[in-house]
């Protein structure tokens, strides 16, 4: 899964106590990236697949 703000993977984002991410990840640890909040991508589930 990639961050919808900086496009880096969720593994690049370090834990943050103040974030509201479902995965509980925050600041990006990629050098030069200043993204401080991981934004979860929530995809709509097609009802036909249920």
FENQUI-V142235 format. One line per field, one symbol per residue. phi: phi as a letter, one per 40 degrees, with the letter a starting at -180 (. if undefined). burial: # if it has 16 or more other C-alpha atoms within 10 Angstrom, else .. A space follows every 10 residues. Layout:
phi=???
burial=???
This chain:
phi=.bcccbgccc ccccdacbcb cccfbbdccc dgcbcbacbc cbcccccccc
burial=..#..#.#.# .###....#. ...#####.. ....###### ..........
